[in-house]
Amino acid sequence: MSFIWPFMLALLLLIPLLVIVYILLQRRRQKYALRYASLSLVKEAMGRGPGWRRHVPAVLFMFALTAMLIALARPQAETLVPAAEGTIILTIDVSGSMIATDLQPNRLEAAKAAARAFVEKQPDTVQVAIVSFSDNAFVVQPPTDDKGALISAINRLNWQRGTAIGRGLIASLDAIAEKTGHGEEINLQDLQNGGADPTTPQPTPMPQGQYQNAIVVLLTDGENNQWPEPIDIAQIAADRGIRVYTVGIGSEEGAVVRIQGRAIRTRLDEQTLRAISEITGGEYYNAQTEADLVKIYENLSTNLVLKTEKTEITAYVTGIAVLLSLLAGFLSLMWFNRLP
């Protein structure tokens, strides 16, 4: 939390002074009670006094006054708000299983149609990139706001062999790093050797719950069958503050696809896709029909792109002060003005 007028916080020094005054008044009250001991007869006649409850309204008032003084300093809090700007990477599986016809005319063409509609709806302040992956991954179109270039890149997508989800994520993270300057290109040789060179300084992972102004939308219909493991790359994305929204086409039972005369069964690994989204702070969606896929892409709007802004919260702090003041007054009236 920060403050627009931090110098006003000096007024908080009044709070301990008021506490001291309150304590001195309580001691003075006790002295009078001892001086006039015969008043105990009057107390017995009136019944039991409020006891510890007499301090509660005073404590609540002190808290209310503290909140009021903090409000004078105009506090600010950093919050994540939807932004009509940022970078979105559409990472599309183009493996052979995407020619299955359970989505018409086939999964790949349905995915391309949904991606084109998604691109058309983006404002000019949003940069979109297209990444395709099969047994390898390529940035088909770097981040741009040129809708014509993006749609042309989507139209060029054709099916290939293999499903390397991890490499698709690596290509997506590299595209974001090149565009935003956050993070470095991921070295496959380092990954194969068990990680980066320990003598090389590594960037500090972003705190949990904080994200870059960029996301990845990963669409696939199969199981990963290539190195590296998608979960390992998902952790790198999480460390960089990149959320990955996963879209799975099909079901765990899978579908039979004929490729060059061979019948191949492809299955959707929902467990892995859910894990990727959970690790990175995204969400998982399942599309079993063309309508499902279109609806998912419609929901993946620019609200997915967030940015951190400082928002003044003076009104909220003032509201807390008012509520505490009202509560203190209510308890005071209820406890100290009752009829015998």
C-alpha positions in Angstrom: 0.0 0.0 0.0 1.2 3.5 -0.8 -0.2 7.0 -0.1 -0.7 10.1 -2.2 -0.3 12.4 0.9 2.0 10.4 3.2 2.7 13.4 5.4 -0.8 13.1 6.8 0.2 9.9 8.5 1.9 12.0 11.1 -1.5 12.6 12.6 -1.5 8.9 13.7 0.7 10.1 16.6 -2.5 11.4 18.1 -3.8 7.8 18.6 -1.2 6.8 21.3 -1.8 10.2 23.0 -5.6 9.5 23.2 -4.9 6.0 24.5 -2.8 7.5 27.3 -5.5 10.0 28.1 -8.1 7.3 28.2 -6.0 5.2 30.6 -5.4 8.2 32.9 -9.1 8.9 33.0 -9.8 5.3 34.0 -7.3 5.5 36.8 -8.9 8.8 38.0 -12.2 7.0 38.0 -10.8 4.3 40.2 -9.5 6.8 42.7 -12.9 8.4 43.0 -14.4 5.0 43.6 -12.0 4.4 46.5 -12.6 7.8 48.0 -16.3 7.4 48.1 -16.5 3.7 49.1 -20.0 4.2 50.4 -21.1 4.4 46.8 -20.8 0.7 46.6 -24.2 0.5 48.3 -25.6 2.5 45.5 -24.0 0.2 42.9 -25.5 -2.8 44.6 -28.9 -1.2 44.4 -28.5 -0.4 40.7 -27.2 -3.9 39.8 -24.1 -5.1 38.1 -22.3 -2.5 36.0 -21.0 -2.9 32.4 -17.6 -4.2 33.5 -15.2 -4.8 30.6 -17.9 -3.8 28.1 -17.4 -0.1 28.9 -14.0 -0.3 27.1 -15.4 -1.8 23.9 -16.9 1.4 22.4 -13.7 3.3 23.2 -11.6 0.7 21.4 -13.8 0.7 18.4 -13.7 4.5 18.3 -9.9 4.4 18.4 -9.9 2.0 15.4 -12.4 4.3 13.6 -10.3 7.3 14.2 -7.2 5.5 13.0 -9.0 4.6 9.8 -10.1 8.2 9.3 -6.5 9.5 9.7 -5.3 6.9 7.2 -8.0 7.9 4.8 -6.7 11.5 5.0 -3.4 10.2 3.6 -5.3 8.9 0.5 -4.1 5.3 0.4 -3.5 3.4 -2.8 -3.4 -0.3 -3.5 -2.0 -2.2 -6.5 -4.7 -4.2 -8.2 -5.0 -6.3 -11.4 -7.5 -4.7 -13.7 -8.7 -5.8 -17.2 -6.7 -4.1 -19.9 -7.6 -3.5 -23.6 -3.9 -3.9 -24.4 -1.2 -6.6 -24.2 0.0 -9.7 -26.0 -1.9 -12.9 -26.7 -0.3 -16.0 -28.2 -2.6 -18.4 -30.0 -0.7 -21.7 -29.8 -2.5 -24.3 -32.1 -1.9 -28.0 -32.4 -1.5 -29.0 -36.0 -0.7 -32.7 -35.4 -2.3 -35.4 -37.6 -5.1 -36.0 -35.1 -6.5 -32.6 -35.9 -7.9 -33.9 -39.1 -10.5 -35.9 -37.2 -14.0 -35.1 -38.4 -15.9 -35.1 -35.1 -15.8 -31.3 -35.6 -16.8 -30.2 -39.1 -15.2 -30.1 -41.5 -12.4 -31.3 -39.2 -10.8 -30.2 -35.9 -8.1 -28.1 -37.5 -10.4 -26.2 -39.8 -12.9 -25.6 -36.9 -10.0 -24.3 -34.7 -8.8 -22.0 -37.5 -12.3 -20.6 -38.0 -12.6 -19.9 -34.2 -9.1 -18.3 -34.2 -10.0 -16.1 -37.1 -13.2 -14.9 -35.3 -11.1 -14.3 -32.1 -8.6 -12.2 -34.0 -11.3 -10.1 -35.6 -12.7 -9.1 -32.2 -9.4 -7.8 -30.8 -8.8 -4.1 -30.5 -5.8 -2.5 -32.2 -4.1 -2.2 -28.8 -3.8 -6.0 -28.4 -0.9 -7.7 -30.1 -1.7 -11.3 -31.2 0.8 -14.0 -32.3 0.2 -17.4 -34.0 2.3 -20.4 -32.9 1.8 -23.9 -34.5 3.2 -27.1 -33.1 3.3 -30.8 -34.0 6.6 -32.7 -33.4 8.2 -29.3 -33.3 7.0 -25.7 -32.9 7.2 -22.5 -35.0 6.2 -18.9 -34.6 4.0 -18.6 -37.7 3.3 -14.9 -37.0 5.1 -12.8 -34.4 2.9 -10.5 -32.2 1.1 -7.9 -34.3 -2.1 -5.9 -34.5 -2.3 -6.5 -38.3 -5.4 -8.6 -38.6 -4.8 -9.3 -42.2 -1.4 -10.8 -41.5 -2.8 -12.8 -38.6 -5.6 -14.3 -40.6 -3.2 -15.2 -43.4 -1.0 -17.0 -40.9 -4.0 -18.9 -39.6 -5.0 -19.9 -43.1 -1.5 -21.3 -43.8 -1.7 -23.8 -40.9 -1.6 -27.5 -42.1 -1.4 -30.7 -40.2 1.9 -32.4 -39.4 3.0 -35.5 -37.4 3.6 -35.7 -33.6 2.4 -33.7 -30.6 5.1 -31.7 -28.8 3.0 -29.5 -26.3 6.2 -28.5 -24.4 7.8 -27.1 -27.5 4.7 -25.2 -28.4 4.8 -23.6 -25.0 8.5 -22.8 -25.4 7.9 -21.1 -28.8 5.1 -19.1 -27.2 7.3 -18.0 -24.2 10.1 -17.0 -26.6 7.7 -14.9 -28.7 6.5 -13.1 -25.5 10.1 -12.5 -24.4 11.1 -11.1 -27.7 8.1 -8.8 -27.7 8.1 -7.6 -24.1 11.7 -7.9 -23.1 10.8 -10.0 -20.1 12.7 -13.3 -19.9 15.2 -14.9 -22.2 15.0 -17.4 -25.0 14.7 -20.9 -23.5 17.7 -23.1 -24.4 16.6 -26.7 -25.2 20.2 -27.8 -24.6 20.1 -26.5 -21.1 16.8 -28.2 -20.5 18.2 -31.5 -21.8 21.1 -31.1 -19.4 18.8 -30.7 -16.5 18.6 -26.9 -16.3 20.5 -23.7 -17.0 24.2 -23.3 -16.2 24.3 -22.8 -12.4 27.0 -20.2 -12.8 24.7 -18.0 -14.9 22.5 -15.5 -12.8 18.9 -16.5 -13.1 15.9 -14.1 -13.0 13.9 -13.9 -9.8 10.5 -15.6 -10.4 7.5 -13.3 -10.2 5.5 -13.5 -6.9 2.5 -15.8 -7.0 -0.6 -14.0 -8.2 1.4 -11.4 -10.2 1.3 -11.7 -14.0 2.7 -10.1 -17.1 0.5 -8.3 -19.5 0.6 -11.3 -21.8 -1.1 -14.7 -22.0 -0.9 -18.0 -24.0 -4.0 -19.7 -25.4 -3.0 -23.3 -26.0 -5.3 -25.5 -28.1 -4.6 -29.2 -28.5 -6.5 -32.5 -29.1 -4.0 -35.1 -28.1 -1.4 -36.5 -25.7 2.1 -35.1 -25.6 4.5 -37.6 -27.1 7.6 -35.5 -27.5 10.2 -34.1 -25.2 10.2 -31.8 -23.1 7.5 -32.4 -20.6 4.8 -29.7 -20.7 4.6 -29.5 -16.9 8.2 -28.4 -16.8 7.7 -25.6 -19.3 4.5 -24.6 -17.5 6.5 -23.9 -14.4 8.9 -21.7 -16.4 5.8 -19.8 -17.7 4.5 -19.4 -14.1 7.9 -18.1 -13.0 7.7 -15.5 -15.7 4.2 -14.5 -14.8 2.6 -15.9 -18.0 -0.8 -17.4 -17.7 -1.7 -20.3 -20.0 -5.3 -21.0 -20.9 -5.7 -24.5 -22.2 -8.4 -25.6 -24.6 -8.8 -29.4 -25.1 -10.7 -30.7 -28.2 -12.4 -34.1 -27.8 -12.6 -36.5 -24.9 -10.4 -38.8 -22.9 -11.9 -41.8 -24.8 -10.4 -40.2 -27.9 -11.2 -40.7 -31.6 -9.8 -42.9 -34.4 -8.1 -41.0 -37.2 -6.9 -42.5 -40.5 -3.6 -41.1 -41.7 -2.1 -42.4 -44.9 -4.2 -45.6 -44.6 -3.4 -46.2 -41.0 -6.0 -46.1 -38.2 -4.6 -44.1 -35.2 -6.4 -43.5 -31.9 -5.8 -40.1 -30.4 -6.7 -39.4 -26.8 -7.1 -36.1 -24.9 -4.8 -35.8 -21.9 -7.1 -33.5 -19.8 -5.0 -34.1 -16.6 -2.0 -32.5 -18.2 -3.9 -29.6 -19.6 -5.6 -28.9 -16.3 -2.2 -29.0 -14.6 -0.7 -26.5 -17.0 -3.5 -24.0 -16.5 -3.4 -24.5 -12.7 0.3 -24.0 -12.4 0.3 -20.8 -14.5 -2.9 -19.3 -13.1 -5.0 -19.8 -16.2 -8.1 -21.9 -16.9 -8.9 -25.2 -18.7 -11.7 -25.5 -21.2 -13.0 -28.6 -23.1 -14.6 -28.4 -26.5 -16.4 -31.4 -27.8 -18.4 -29.6 -30.5 -17.9 -26.8 -32.9 -20.3 -24.7 -30.8 -18.2 -25.3 -27.7 -15.1 -24.2 -29.4 -16.7 -21.0 -30.8 -18.1 -20.2 -27.3 -14.7 -20.7 -25.6 -13.0 -18.4 -28.0 -15.7 -15.8 -27.5 -15.1 -15.9 -23.8 -11.4 -15.5 -24.3 -11.6 -11.8 -24.7 -9.2 -9.1 -23.8 -10.4 -9.3 -20.2 -7.8 -12.1 -19.9 -5.1 -9.5 -20.3 -4.5 -7.8 -16.9 -2.2 -5.0 -15.9 -1.2 -3.7 -12.5 -2.6 -0.3 -11.6 -2.5 1.8 -8.4 -6.1 2.4 -7.3 -7.0 4.9 -4.6 -9.0 3.2 -1.9 -9.8 6.2 0.3 -13.5 5.6 0.0 -13.2 2.0 1.3 -11.0 3.1 4.3 -13.5 5.9 5.0 -16.4 3.4 4.9 -14.6 1.2 7.4 -14.2 4.2 9.7 -17.9 5.0 9.4 -19.0 1.5 10.2 -16.7 1.3 13.3 -18.0 4.6 14.5 -21.6 3.5 14.1 -20.9 0.3 15.9 -19.2 2.1 18.8 -22.2 4.4 19.1 -24.7 1.6 18.9 -23.0 -0.5 21.6 -22.6 2.6 23.8 -26.3 3.3 23.6 -27.3 -0.3 24.1 -25.1 -1.0 27.1 -25.1 2.3 29.0 -28.6 3.6 28.5 -30.7 0.6 29.4 -33.6 1.0 31.8 -33.2 -1.0 35.1 
